[in-house]
Amino acid sequence: MTTTTTTDPGATDPRATAHGATDPTGETMERTTAQAPGTARATAPHAPDAERLRRWRMVLGADSADSTGCALTGQDAAMDGALNALYGGGAGKKPGGGRGAGGRSAGLGASAPSVARWLGDIRTYFPSSVVQVMQRDAIDRLGLAALLLEPEMLEAVEADVHLVGTLLSLNKAMPETTKETARAVVRKVVEDLEKRLESRTRATLSGALDRSARISRPRPRDIDWNRTIRANLKNYLPVPGTAGAGGAGASGGAGVPGGAGDTEGRGTIVPERLVGYGRASRSAKKDIVLCIDQSGSMAASVVYASVFGAVLASMRTLSTRLVVFDTAVVDLTDQLDDPVDVLFGTRLGGGTDINRALAYCQSKITRPADTVVVLISDLYEGGIRDEMLKRVAAMKTSGVQFVTLLALSDEGAPAYDHEHAAALGALGAPAFACTPDLFPDVMAAAIEKRPLPIPDKETQQ
């Protein structure tokens, strides 16, 4: 009996690659043969082989039915039908295309009921994370955004950040009968994000605010010893040691405080100036300005920034301002108590005038040394580039901490203007993409005026 191991040929099938698939099992296929002298006979397929064929049949679709020899029944057939409607050979057509008799042809039909049934099916057969991806693909590939204007459709979808972005882009076209349902969907996503992000943001920034408020006459328990030592290094006084002086019975002996071995080569620092942690106060310690690009590509960033803006605004030691812009500038600070109102106050999809937005933010700065400006933009500037850079330089010179985020989302590296990013980096405001989980640490570093925790620094510059 010998065992031959070969790589599953489906793992390199270009059709599987086109569907974003790899080896469905992540394993290799084994073929066992009984070998007699001069002869070889293949045994019947094992159960694992049948399972691999079933999975490849699901990945490759109906076109592979003959080649795999695998027929789907029951729930497998229903799952294949849901995938077939979205990822079939005719994918990319607008709704209304039907399913062909053979092969895969995409189409969910033009009616809301058929799409609602499909949405219900995929929620039954697939986990939430997969459902969200399939919904986004349906909106992008089959042009289903218009159907989201119908209340029954919104009640059937799986709500996530990207769906909120789509709804916000449709806000102006949304009929009154749909707006309340849309607000309920957006509120559910916002509340979930607040639960996820609020506690860590508060804890991180509260500590940073306490550490940033230094006082010169602290109580003993409030002394920041590391900063106190650094501030008084110039007052170092060496203590001369006397070799052989002080026996074990005199000053404690070598290695004992006061002994010759302990004092030789050592000294002391005279703390002329103490540096201490500030105590909590009712007045705002820092001013935060969130300046958010609301062009269409920044939809997810607008959602996260609005949630963070509401969290920051709820902290009494911070004074938070939220400004959104395209070619116009809108100050939504008065609506920060409800991030849903902030989101519906945005207008996704316009142009971009960063210089104009920064000019407005600059006019609202009254305490430069205690101000953090966060620009969230892909930096595709439609305004005056040189003026934009001059404003950033002027703010930096006045003492403002300036942070540039190319995106505030869970996505990968965004498309952005590399030339503008490099120019901002040269001014000491490096531009980088930031995930929501990293944002509290970025803000804490800016508040404490220490280097920002830039991920993948070499590729972000």
N, C-alpha and C positions, 0 to 999 in steps of 0.2 A: 504494500500500500504506500503510495507516494502522494504528496500534496503539492500542488503548484499554485503559487499566488501571483495574480496579475492585477494591475490597476484597472478599476472600473472604467471602460471607455467613455461612459457618459460624463465622467468628470471633466473631459476636455472637449465634449461636444459643443460646437459653436452655438447651436440652438439653445443649449442650457445656459451658456454664457450670456446670450442675448436676453434671457429671462432673469438674469442676475443670480443664477443658481450654480452651486458647486455640487459635489458628490452628496446626494441627499442623506446618506448615512454617515459621511465623514470617515468611511472605512475602506478597505479593499475587499474585492470579491475572491472567494476561495473556490477552486474547482477540485474535487477529489475524484481520483480515478483508481479503479482496481486494475492492477497490472499483472499479467501473467507473462511467461516467457514469449516474447515476440508479438504480444497482442496488448491492446488497451481498450477499455470500455468505460464510457462516461456514465456516471450514476445519475439518477433523477435529481432535479434541482432541489436544493435544501430550502427550508422555510425562509431563512435570511435572504436567499436569492429572490424569492417571490416578493418579499417586502421591498427589496431594492427596485424591482421592476415596477411595483405599484407606485413607489415614490417618483421614479423617473417618469412614469405615465402622467402623474399629477403635474410635474414640472413642465413637461414638453407639450402637454395638451392632446387634443383629439387627433392631431396629425400623426402622433406616434402610436396610435392604437394598434396598427398592423405590425409595426416593427417591434413593439414590446410584447405583443400578444397578451396584453393585460386588459381585461374589461373591468370597468368600475361599476359598483352597485351601491345602493343605499346612500349613506352620508358622503362617501367618497364621490359619488356622481353629483350630488348636490353641491359640494365644495368645488368640484371641477366646473360646474355650470356657472358659479359665482365668479371664479377666476376667468372663465371663458368670456364672460360678458365684458370684462374690463381689459384683459390682456390678450385677447384673440388677435388673429392675423389682421383684422381691420381696425385695430386700435388706432386712436388718433382722429377718428371721424366724429362728427357731432352727433348728438342723440338722434335717434330715428333710424339708424342702421340696424337691420335685423340680423339674426343668427342664420348662418347658412346651414344647409342640410349636412354638409360634411366639412371638416376642418373647423378652425376657430375663427369666428368673425365677431368683432367687438360690437357692443350695442346694448344699452340699457333701456332703449325706448325713450320716446319724448315725453311720456306722461309721468307725472309725479307719483302716481300709485305704483308703477312698475319700479321706479327708482327707490321708493320707500320700502318696497318688498325686498329689493336687493340689499339695501342698507340693513334691514332686519336679518337677512340671511347671513351676511358676513359677520355681524355681531354674534350670531349663534355659533358659527363654525370656527372663528379665529379669535385670538386674544386681542385685548384692547390696543396694544401697541401696533399690531398688524392692521387692525381696523383703521386706525388713524392714517397709516401710510396709504392704504387702499382708497380711503376717502379723498386724500390729497391727489392721488393719481387720477381718480375719477373726475375731479374738478379740472385738473390740468389737461388730461388727455381727451375727455369727452365733452368738455364745455358745459358742465352741469352747474356752474355758479348761479345762473339765472334761476334755477329751480330752488335754490336756497332762499329765495324770496317768498316761498310758500310756507306757512306755519307748520303744516303737517310734515314737511321735509325736515325742518329744524328740529322737530320733536324726535325724529328718527336717527339723527346723526350722533356720532360719538364726539363730544366736545373736546377740543384741544386748542393750543395756542394758535396753530396755523388756521384752524377754522375761524377763530376769532378775527384773525387778520383778514380773511376773506370776507367775513360779514362787515367789518369796518370799511372795506373798500366798496361794498355795495350799499353803504349806509344811506347815501343820498337818493338812491333809486328804490329803496325799500318802502313798500306801502305801509300805511299806518297799522293795518291788520297784522303785519308781521313784526313790527318793531318791538312790541312787548315780549314776544317769544324770543326774538333775537337778544334782547337785554337779559332775559332769563338764562339763555345759553352762555352769554358773555359773563354774567355774574357768577355762574357755577365755576367757570374756568378761573376767574379772578380769585374767588374764595379758596379754591384748591391751591393756587399759587401762593396766596398769603399764608396759608397754613404751613406750606413747605418752606417759605423763605423768611417769615417775619421773626421767629424766635432767634435764629442764628444771626440775622442782621442786627437786631437790637443788642444782643450780647456782645458781638464783635465791635460795634461802633460805640457802645457805652464804655467799654474798656478803653478804646482808643481816645475817646473824648476826655476821660479822666486822666489818662497819661499825657495828653497834649496840653492840659491846663496846669502848667508848672507854677509853683509859688516859691518865694524866696525865704519865707519864714515858716517852714512846715512844723507840724507837731512831730515828735519822734517817730510815731508809727506811720507817718506820711512821707518820710524821707525816701527819696529815690537814690539809693546808695551808688548805683552804677553811674548815674549822671553827676552826682555830687563828687565822686572820686575823679571823674574826667575833668570836671570844672575846676578842680583844685590841684591838678598835677604840678602846676608851677610852684606850689607851696610844699613840695617834697623836701624833707630834711633828713639827710642820712644820719644814722646813729652809729658812731664809731665803735667797733668791737675791740676788745683787748684780749689778745691771745693768752690763754692760760688763766685769765682773771675769773674769779668766781668759781669755787669748787662745787661739788655736789651738795655740800651742806651749806654753802653760802647763798648763792642766788638761784639754786635749782638745778645747776648743771647743764651740760650740753643738751640741746633739744627741748629744754624746759623754758617757758617764757621767763625772761630775765636772766637766763644763763648766758655764758660767753658764747657757746655754740649757737644760741638762738639769736643773739643781737648782732653778731659779726656780719657785716655786709647788708644789714637791714636798715630801714628808716621809717619815717612816719609822714603822713600828709596832714597838714594843718587845714581844716575845713573852714576857710574864711567865709565861703558862701555855700549855703545849703540849698539843694534843689529838691522840691517835694512834689508829690502828686496833688493836683487840685481836688477840692471837695465838690460834690454835686451842688449845682446852683440852679436857680429858677430861670436865669437869663440864658439866652442862646449863646453857646460858645462858638459855633461855626455856622457860616452861611453856605448852603449848598445850592448850586444852580444846575439843573438838568436841562440840557439843550438838545432836543431830540429831532432828528431828521425824519419827516413823515413821508418820504418818497416811497413808492410801492415796494421796493426791495427791502425796506426796513420794518415790515409789518410785525414780525415776531419781536424785534427790539422795542418797538413802541409799546407792545403789550407788557413786556417785562419791566420796562422803564416806568410805566404808569403805576404798576404794582409797587415797585421799589419807592417811587415818589410818594405814594400814600403812606408807606411804612416810615420813611424818613420824616414826613410831615407830622407824624404822630409822636415823634420824640421831641420833648420840650426843650432839650438842649441844642436842637438844630433848627435853623430857619431855612425852609426848603422852598425853592421856586422851580416851577416846571414850565418850560417853554417848548412849543413844537413849531416847526417851520417847514415850508417848502419854498415858494417864492415870496410868501407872506409869512409873518410871524404872529403867533397867537400865544398869549400868556394864560395858562390854565391853572395857575396857582390857587385861585379861589375855589376850584373844584377838587382839590386834592383829598378832601375828606371822603370822597367816593371815587375810586379808580374807574368804575364803570362809566361815570359821567365824563371823566377825563378821556377815556377811549372813544366815546361817542362824540367828543368834542374835536377829535382829530379828523383829518381829511387825507386819507392815504392816496398816493398816486400822483401828486403834483411834481413840479420841478424842484430845484434846489438853489438856495441862495444862503450859503453858510455865512458869508461876510455880513449880510444884513441881520441874521439871527445873533451873531456874536456882538454886533454893534448894540443891539437891544440889551443883551445880557450885561455887557460892559457898563451900560448906563445905569444899571440897577445895583452895581457893586458899591457898597459904602465902607466896607472893612476889608480891603484887599488881603491883608496878612492873615485874616481869618476866613477866607473864602475859598471854596473848592468849586471850580467849574468843570462839569463833565459834558463833553461834546460826544454825542452818539450819532455817527454818520459814516457812510461809505466814502465820504470826501470827494464825490463827484460834484465839484463846484460849478454852479452856473452863474455865480456872481463874479466879483473882482478878486482874483486869487491873491495878488500882492497885498491888497488891503486886508484880506482875511489873515494872512500871515503877520502883517504889522500889528493887528489887533491882538493876536495871540502873544506876540513878543511883548507888547505893551502891558498886557495883563501879567505875564510872567515877571517882568521887571518890577511891577508894583507890589509883588508878593503873592499874587494869586497862584494857588495850586491848580494846574490845568491838566485834565485827563482826557485823552482821546480814545474812544472805543469804536472800533470799526463795526462791531455788532455786539448786542447783548442778547444772546440766545444760546440754545443748545446745539445749534448747527455747527458745521465745520468752518474752516477759513472762508470768509466771504469774499466776493469780488469787490475791489476797492481801487481808488486812484493811488497807485504806488508813488507817483511823483509828489503828490501832496503829503502822503504819509511820511516820506523821507524828509520833506521840508519841515514838517512839524517835529519830527524826531531831532532834527538839528537844532531846534529851538528849545529842546528839553521837554517836549511833550510827545513821547513816543506813542504811536498809534498801534493798537492791537485789538484782536477780538477777545471777548470776555464771556464766559458762561455765567448764568445766574448764580451758581454756587460760589464762583470766585469773586463776584461783585462786592460782597461785604469786606473781603480782605483788601481789595483794591481801594475801597473808600477809607478803610481804617488806615492804610499806608498814606493816603493823601492827607488825611486829617492830621496824622502825626508827622507829616513832612519827611517821610523816609522813602527809599526806593520802592517803586511799584512792583508787585509780584507779576511780572510779565511772563506768560507761558510761551514756550518755544521762542525764546527771544531772538534767535538767529533768523528764524523764518518770518517773524512778525515785523521786522524793521522795514 
